[in-house]
Amino acid sequence: MKPFSTWRRAPAGRFKNRQESRKMTQMQSYSYGFGQSLYHVVLSPYKRFRMFQRPDIRKELENILLEIAERHGFQIYEMSIEEDHVHIFLSHHPSQSIAEIIQYLKGASSRKLRKVFPEFYMNLKKFIRFLECYSR
């Protein structure tokens, strides 16, 4: 894993000065009080397949994850896409559970990646046939 200093900022150049980076650590006001919900999430594909080796796949995955965050109302502060896993640092509103957010990120990104890169779908079909042969 890369050290934190080499992580790529999610939206390019988001934190240009200290004042903007402090916004991330400030408390947010909700209808019932103040608080923060910050999470470091690590997502990995099945059996840690090295499916994010190509730069075009990494770029597409980054765009997909940012689009999902915007659609569902949570914020991705930083993201690092490795060959076999993804690190995401995010914040969300307390009315959303972290389980829902993980479901949105994994489900929608998987569907969209398989649609854009059909080779993922073909590998999945081969793997299912392999399991059917050896499960009898």
N, C-alpha and C positions, 0 to 999 in steps of 0.2 A: 504494500500500500504506500502511496505517496505521502510525504509529510504534509501537514495541513497548509504549510506556506505555499505549496505548489498546486493547491486545489484551484480549479477554475471557478470564477464567480459566475453564478447562474445567468442573470442578465448582464451582458458584457459591460464592464466598468461601473457596476452598480454603486460601489462604495468608493467614491473618489476622495473623500476627506474624512477626518475623524468625526465630524458632526453627523454625517450621514450614517456612519457605522454605529454610532451611539443610539440611533433610532431603533435598531434591532433589539437592544437590551432594555429599552424603556418599557415600563408597564403600560398595558393597554386598558382602556376603560370599557367596561361592559355594563349592562343594565343593573347588575347586582354587585358590582365591585370592580377591583383592579386585579390584573393578573397577567400571566405569560404562559404560553404553551409552546415550548421549543423542543424539537426532537431531532436526534441524529438517527437516521434510518438507513439500514443496509439491505438492499434488495439483491438477491442472487437467483439466477436461473436454475432449473432442475439439474442436480448433480454438478453444479458450477461449470456447465459447458462454457467454453471460451467463445462466446458468440458476439462479443463487442470488440473484436480485434480490428475490424475495418473502420477507417475514419468516417465513411459515409453512414455507417450504421450508428456510430456514436453521435454524430450530428443530428440524425433523424430522431434518435431516442431522446436527446436533450430537448429538441423542439416539442416532441410529443409530451414529455413530462411537464414542461412549462405551460403548455396548452391545457393539460389536465388540471394543473394547479389554478390557473386563471379561471377555468370553467367552474370549479368546485369551491372557490373562495378561500384557499389557503395560499401561503407564500413560501416559495423556495428561495432561501438565502444563498446557499452554495450547493454545488453538485460536482461530484467527481465520478467519471465513468471509467472503470478499469476493464480489463479483458473479460473477467468472469463475475463481476459484481458492480453495483452502483451505490455510492454514498450520497445521501441527500440530507441537508440540514434545513429544516422547515419549521414554520410556526402555523398554528391554526386557531380557530375560534373554539372555545370550550364546548360549544354545542355540538361540535363534530367529534366523533371518537377517532382515535388513532387507527383502530381497526378498519373503519370506513375509508380513511385516507389511503391506507395500504391497499385495500381492495380496489379503489379507484386507480391508483398508480400501477399496480401489477396487471389488473384485468385489461384496462383500456390500452396500456402500452403494449401488452402482448398481442392483442387483437390488431392494433394498427401496424406494429412491426411485421406481423405475418402477412398483412395485406400488402405492404410496401415491398417486402423481401420474401417472395414465395419459397425460397430455399429453406426457410425456417419451418414452414408448413410441411414440406416434403420430408425433412428430417424427423418431424414429429410422427408422420404416418409410418416411416420405417421403424421407428422405436416402438410404436404400438403393435405393429406386426411381429416384431421381435418378442415382445412380452406375451403375445397370444400364443406363439409357438412354444415358449418355455413355461407357460403357466398350466399346461395340461398334465 
